Structure formats: structure tokens, C-alpha cells
Amino acid sequence: MPSPDRTTKRAPRKRPRESFFEVGIWLLLVVLLVPAAFVGYQIGRSTKHTTTSVGATSAAGATPWSLENGDLSNTRLTRGSSITSANVSRLGVAWTMPLTASSVYGTYAANPVTDRDGVVYLQDLDSNVFAVDLATGHVLWRRTYNSQDIGPNGVAVVGGTVYGATAKFAFALDAKTGKELWRNTKLVPKALQKGGGELASGFGIDIQPQVADGKVYLSSAALLGGGFAYALDGKTGRTLWSFDSVTDPVGEKIIGGGAWNAPAIGPDGTVYFGFGNMYQPEQVAVSKPGRRLYTDSTVALDGETGKLKWYFQAVPDDFHDWDMQLSPIYAKSGGRTLVVDAGKMGSVYAMDPETGKLVWKTKVGVHNGRDLDSALALHHRLPKLKYPLTVEPGIVGGIETNMAVAGGVVYVPVPNLATD
């Protein structure tokens, strides 16, 4: 995900290729067939807080999309949709509203969610939450926080409750009125909550929560000292457990780790997170090499205790910002169950859900020969790099937005952007 200073320059080359924002939008409309795609994703920022409750209209009874990826397995598979390959070209804008909240990476990042009553719930990048009538675009209520978040951000709606977070704290809202039910302010260090550093730019809690079995799963990310995955009590917001995603800090303060997208939940309650990278320059990766666990990894945790079951690290000693930041997908194909994950390194990995053992790996998009740099540095075999250096996938290349699985096929959006 977003990075502080690194040895390679931050600006990607200008080329006539789609941005990862454009890829995400097309994936939303064409592949994922999210019910909320009929509504404009430009839902406006509020300048005041209201809790006026208004009844939903004709969209009531629609198939809900209540979680970031549609279900606990993160398949993003839409059931009961009337959208097909034959009629998708006829989709049009039903309504729009202005969107003004933004971060350095755009104006809107998260997937909106819906319930069976025909209400869309979403969160802008100032952490403000809106309930919107799916049929008309009318705002039913809004909860204003005005706390910038770098994103993706976003909410989940389960059992009449909306769950979300600002960069500083997690919260739960009544889905009918927007009234705040609880707030957990103990997830981000107090020193960072006072301002300055990464938090001032919207870093902290940036994830769209996952909700299962009365628990709310989320994570901090990209903080000084590393990110933490959490399980909260859905009724009270109390922290049930936490898991430190960075246990190898090379003897110095680091920024990195943590999750940016919702975890998958297995049938036995196992929680599968995808964790981001540790931000380190090449000179640190070469002079103090280490695996930097559990960065750039898919991690399986016990849902009740948070205890580590297994991990698979895709990129050890990473210095190219190649997160494993996507939501893992728990899926079955060919009579076998797999956990599929990917990230900015531009590869898709399938793992055994019981052991974490790699079953297969497939590269996607453009790779220009830098894939082994981090592994070579780990083993003190990386040749001296010559600058200027082009790296592809770049820091906004590889796979930026969540994948989908349907009919034994993995659908992967690839922006193909390099870093010079």
C-alpha cells in the first residue's frame, strides 16, 4: 500500500494504460455485478450530522451485498443478479451525488454495501457514513466524523448494525438511525492519535471490516511499530484479541504491516488475513536482511483466540512495496479447497487452507525481471543496483484491487504500472 520514502522514485511512468482506479470500476461493473453498481458511487460528503430516519422504497427485498466482498469467503460472487454479459452494456447511471472527501489516492475507494431493505451504506474518505435509498439516491441519514482516511475505508452491515472505523478508532452504528452504539479508541497508539507522522495523512485503521459470529475483524496498518489485526465484540466493541503483524523489526523503528482489506472466514472460524509490506529502502534490505514476518504474507489465525495457525510469505525482505494486501479468497475448485491471495508483486498464490502450503503460483501482468531482488538480498546475493531503475510491477502496479472467483475461475484486475 502507500509508502514513505524509498530508494526507487515514487512517480510511475506515464503510459497509455488504465489506472488501477479505472480497473476497479470496470471490475465492479462488468465482472463483479454488485447490486449497488446501479447507484452512483459518488455519494456526497456531509457538512452537518443528522439522524433523521426515512423508510426505504422500491428496492426493498433486493439481494443484499452486506460485506466488502459479498460473503465471508470473499468470492465477490453475486447471486440472483439480473445483469448478464448480454445486457451489461445497457447499464446507465440511475442517480449521483457529489463526493468531496478525498485522500492522496483519490475520492472514493471502498465498496458500498446494501441490506434487504433497499438501503446502501457507504463511507467517504473523511470517514463519514451515509445510508442512502437504493432506488432514489435520497440520503436517509448520515454520521459525520470528518477524519481523513487514506482508504480503502468502508463499512459492513450485519444484523441491523453498521460497522466501520476512522483512522483512529472503530465504531458501530444503528442501521436505522445512524446513532453510534459503541466506539473503541484503544486500537491506535495514543501518541499517534495526537497528530503528526503517518496518522496525520490518514494512516491508522484503513480497512473495511469483516463481521462473523458476533465478532468484528479489522486491522491497523502502516503505523510506526507495525500494524495489528484485531477481533472486537460486535455488541460492545471490546477488544477480544490482537495479532502483531510485524515481529522482525530489524532492531529499529519501522513502518508497515497490517491489513488493508477484509479477511476471509473459513467454515471452522479460521480468519485469513492478507498483510502489507514493511517500508524499508534497499540499503536496509541489503545491510540487515530478514524475512520481516509477517509482512507480505497470508496469515491464518484462530478466530477465537487470534493464535497463529500458519503463514505464507510471498516476498521476504521486501523493498519494492509489494504488499500481499488483498482480501484472501476461500474457494473450492476441482474438489479441492484453496485460499487464494495476491498483491502488488503481481502474482496470484493458492494455498492449502489447513497448512498454508503453496499449491500453485501464477504471475499476471508485466514483470521486467526484478521479481527475485528481495530474495537475493535476503541471501546476500543481490548485485548492486544501477539507477535510474525501472521496476515492474511498480508501487501502484501488480494487483491493486480485490479479485473474484466464480465457476472455478479467478478474475484478476491488473493495472500494469511501473515505477522509475
N, C-alpha and C positions, 0 to 999 in steps of 0.2 A: 504494500500500500504506500501512501505518500512518504517521502523520505526527506531527511535533512541533508546537509552537505555530504557529498560522496566524491570519489576520485573521478568518476565519469561525469560529464556535464549533464544538466538536467533537461535541457530542451531537446525534444525529439526532432529528427529530420523532417522537413516539410516535404510531403509527397502526396500524390493524389490517391490516398487510401482512406477508408472510412475510419472515423474515430471510434473509440470504444463506447462512447455515449450513443452514437448512431447505431452501432451493432446491437447494443442493449435494447434500443427502441424497436428495431426491426425484429429482434428475437421475441420481444413482448408481443408484437402484433401478429407475426407470421407463424412462429413456432409454438410459443407457449399458450396462445389463445386464452389469456387470462380474462375472466368475465369483466373485470374492471377496465379492460382495454377500450371498451366502448365509451368510457368517460374520458374527458381531457385529464392528463396527468398534471396539468398546470393549475393546481389548487392554491388559492391565494394566501398570503401572509396576513395575519390579523394585527390590528393596532390596538385592540382592546379585548378584554376577556368577557365572554358571555356564557351562560349555561342554559339558554333557552332550549327547551326540548320540543321538537316538531315531529309529527308522525311521518314515516316513510310512505312512499306511494306505490306506483305500479310495479316496481322492480322487486317487491317483496316476494319471497319464495324462490329467488334465483339461487343457483348452486353457489355456496359461499367459497371464498378464497381467503381464509382467515389467518393464514400464516405466510411468512415471506415466500416460501417455495411451494405453497399449496397444500402440503401434507408434512407429516413428521419425518418421512423418508427423503424429503427434498427433491422429489422427482419432477415437480413442476408440470405434472400431467393433469390436464383439465378433463373432467368427466362431465358429460351431459351438455357440452357446448354445441351450439348450432353453427359455429364457424367451421368451415371446411376449406380445403385448397381451392375448391371451385368458387366460393363466394368471398374469400378473404379480400380480394381486390376491391370489393364494393364497400368495405368499411369506411365510415366517414366520422367526422367529429360531431358528437352529439351536443356537447357544451364545453366551454372553457371558463377558467377564472385566472386572473393574473397571479403569477408567482414571483415574489420579490426576494425572499430569503435566499442566500447563496453562500457558497464557500469557494475556495480557490479552484475547486474541481467542478463547478457548475451550479445549477439552481435546483436540481432535484435528482435524487439518486435512488431512493428506496422504492420497493414495490408496494402499491396501495393494497389494502386488504378489504374484504367485504364480509357481511354476515347474511343470514337468511331473511332478514327484514328489509333487504334492499338498501343498506347503508354502506358507504365507502368510508374507511378510516385511513388517514394518512398523516404524515409528519413532514414538515418542511425542514430546511437546514438551519433554522433558528430554533429547532426542537418543538415548535408549536404544533398542536394536534388538532385535526379537523374531522368532524363527522359530516358527511355530505350525502344528500339524497342521490342515489344512483341514477334515477330516471331523469331528474331535472337539474342537478348540479347545485341545488339550494343547500347552503350551509345550515345544518341543524344545530350544531354547537361548535365551539372552539375553546381550546385550553391553551393559553398563551404563556410561554416560558421565555422567549427571546434570549435563548442561549445558543450561540452558534456551534454547530457540529459539522465536522468535515465530511461526514457521511460514511457509509450509506444511510445510517439512521433508519427510522421506520418503526411501525408498531405491529402488534398482533392482537387479535380479538378472539377471546375464548370464554365461553360461559358468561356472557354479559359483561365482561371486563376487558378494557383495552390496556395492554402492557407496552411500555416503552421506556426510553431513557433520554436524558440530556447528556452532554459531555461529562457532567459532574455527578449525576445521580439517576437511579431507576425509579419508576413510578407506576402506579395503576390507577385507571380512571373508570368511573361508571360509564358503560357504553351508551346508556340512555340520556345522560345529562352532562357528561364531561367532568363531573365532580371528582376531585382527587381522593382516592381511597387510602393510599399509603405512598410513602416516599422513603427510599433507602439512600442515605447520604454517606455511607461508610465504604463505598466501593472504590473511590478515587482518593489518593492521599491528600490530606488537608493542605499540605504545603503547595501542591499543585492547584488546589481549588482557589487559592488566594490570588491566582493570576500569574502571568509570566510563563515562559517556557512553552512547551508543546500545547498545554491546555488552552492557552490564550488563542491558539489557532484552530480550536475546535477538536483537538485530540482528547481522548479520555475514553468514554463509552460511545462507540460509534456503530454498534451492532443492532440489527433488528432482532428482537428476542424470539426464542423458541419456547413454546409452552406445552408441557405434557405432564400428566399425572400429578397435577397440583403444584408443579414446580415451574419456575421461570428461569430459563438458561440464557445467560448473556456473558459478555466479556468486556474488560477494558483492553486497550491496545495502544501500542506506540508511546508508552509513557516512560519516563526516566525510571529505570529499575525493572522494566518489563511489564507485560500485561498479565492479567489474571482472568481465568474463566470462573464463573460463579453459578451456583444454583440458589434461587431465592424461593421462599414460601409464597405461593401465589395469593394466599389470603392476607398475609401480614407484611410481606416484603422482607421478612427476616432472612439473613444470610444463613443458608444451610451448610454450604461448603465452598471452598475456593481451591483453585489449582494454579500454581505458578507456572507460566509457560516459558520462562527463561531461568534455567538453573545453572547455566555455564556463562557467567558474566565476564570471563577473562580478567578478573581482578580489577575491574574499573566500572564506573557507572555507564550503563548502556541504555539505549532507547530501542524498544522493539517488542516483538512477541504479541500475544493476544490474538483474538479472533475478530473478524470484520463482518462475517455473515453467519446466519443461524446454523447451529449444529443439526445433524440428523439424529433421530432417536430410534434405536433398534427395538424389536419386539420384546426383548428382555430388559429394556430400560437403559441399555448402554448408550452413552452420549458420545457422538463422533464430531469433534471439532477440527476445523482447518485453521492452523496458526500462521501468522505473518512472519516476516523476516526480522533479523536483528540488524539495525542500521550500523554498518561498520565500513570504513574505507578499505581499499585494497591493502594499504600498509599494515593495518591491524590484522587482516585475514592472513597475511603472509608472515608477519613477525610473531603473532600469537595465535596460531591456528587452533581451531577446536570445532567440535560439532555444533556448539551453540544450541544445545537442546533446550526447549522443544520447538525452536523456530523452524519455519518452512516445513512443517510436519502435519500429518493427520494423526490425531491422538484419540484413543478410545478411553473413556472414563466411566467408572461405575456411577450410574445415575443417582444412587442413594448416598454414596459416601464421597464421591469425587476422586476415589483412588484410581491411579493409573493402571489400565489393563494392558495396553500396548501402544507403541507409536511407530510410525513410518516416516522417516525424514527424507524428503525428496532432494534437498540441496543443503549439504553440510557446509559450514564455514562460508555462508553466502555473502558476497559483496556486490552483487548485481541487482539487489532489491527484487528477488524472485520469490515472492510470497507463495505459500500454499493457502491463499486467503479465501478461497471459495467455500460454499457450503458443500460438505461431503454428501453423496447420494447413496442411500441404502437401497439396493435394487437386486432383482432376480433376473437371470438370463440363462437359457440353456440348462435349466435345472440346478444352477449354482447361484448362491447369494454372494454379492460383492459389495464393497464400499468403494465408490468411485470418487476421486477428488482430482483437483488440478489447480493451476495458478499462473502467476506471471512468468514462470520458467517455460511456459509453452508446451507442457507435456500433460497428458492425462494418465492417471495411475488407477489401477484396480487392485484392491487388497482383499484378503480374506478377513471377514468381519470378526472371526474368533481369535485370530493370531496376529493380524497385521501383515502377514507375509504377502509380498508383491506377487500378483497373478499375471498382470501384463502392464506394459507401459507403451504409450503411443505419442510421438511428437506431432504437434499440429502447428500450422503457420510456418513462418520463415525463421530459420535458425542459421546464423552465419559463422558457426564454428567456435563459439565461446562457451558451449554448454558445460565443459569439464573444468573451467577455470577454478571454481571453488574447491572441487575435489582435489585438483592438482595442488592448490595452495595448502590444503589440509595435510597433504603428504610431502610438502616441501619440494614439489616438482614443477611449480608454475614458472615458466620462462618470464623474464622481465617484460612487462607490457610496454608497448610503444604508443605514445599519444601524439596526435589525437587518435582515439579508439572508438570504433563503432561496435555497439553491442546490440544484437537482435536475437531474441526478443528484448525490447528495451523496458524502461521502468513503467511505461504505460502500454506495453505490448503484451505478448503472451495471451493469457486468457484472463480478462478483467471482470467479466460478469458471469453470473451463475449459469451452469449447464442444465440440461433437461434430459430425461430418459423416458422413452416410450417404445414399446414393441421391440425391446432388445437393442435399441439404438441409442447412443449418447449424442446429443446435439450440443455442439461446442461453438460459441461465438469467439472469433479471433480477429483482433484489430490490426495485427502486423505493423507495429510502430517500433522504430529503432531509436536508440539513444546514441548520440555522438559525444 
